[in-house]
Amino acid sequence: MKFVVDKPVSPILASWLQAQAGHDAFHVRERGLSTAESADIFALTIREARIIITSDLDSFRIVALSGRDAPGVFLFRSGTEL
């Protein structure tokens, strides 16, 4: 699976997804997107057919209100950056 780990979630998760689970994953910091707007990350996720992993409700709202059936979202409400 292909994932993008959003800024509120630790980059350790992206590393784990790659090394331990064999997924294609990156943290937004790895692509210089630390200050990107949620809408820009959403657009990247659509272009690259990735699943967003976030604890940011804005990302969830953008996906929910887009009317699209993609991308998928994993929402971690208790997630904090390490």
N, C-alpha and C positions, 0 to 999 in steps of 0.2 A: 504494500500500500504506500501511497505518497502523502506525506504530512507536511504542514507548515506549523511550527510552534510559535504562537504569538508572543509579543513582548511581556505580558504579565506572567507568563509561565516560564519556569527556569529552563535555560538552554541545556541543562543536564538531561532533560527529557528527550530532546532531539538526539543527543549523543547516545542515549540508551536505546532509543528506537532503531538507530542505525546499527550499533555494535551488538546489541543483545537480541534484537528481534528481526534484524535484517531488512528493515524498511528504508525507503527513500525519504529521509526527513531532514529538515533544517530549521534552525531558529531564525527569526527575522533579522537578528543581529548579523548573522553570517552573510547576509546580502545587503547590508547597509540600510536596513529598513527600520531601525530602532525608533525613528521619529515619524515614520509613515502613518498616514491616516488609516483608520480601519477600512474605509472604502477602497484604498489603494491595495491593501493586503487582500481584500475580498477579490479584487480584479485579478491579482496575481494568482490567487487560488483557483479561480475559474480558468485562466489561461493554461495553467499547468495541471489541471485536474487533480488538485490536492484536497485533503481534509484539513480544516482549521482546528487546532487545539488551542483553546483560549480560556481565560477566566473573565474576559471583558464582555459585558452584556451588549455593548455597541456592535461588536462583530456579530453576535447572535441575532440582534435586531435587523442588521443589514441583510443577513441571509434570509431570515424569516419574512421580511417585507419585500424581498426582491421578486417573489413569485416563482423563483427558479427551483428546480429539484436538486440542484447542486450549488455549491459544494456542501459536503457534510460538515458538521460541527461537533466537536467534543467540547462541552462546556464544563469547566472545573470552577465551581463557585467558591471553593475554599482555597484555591491555588494562590500562592504568593511566591514572589521571586526569592531565590536563595542567595 
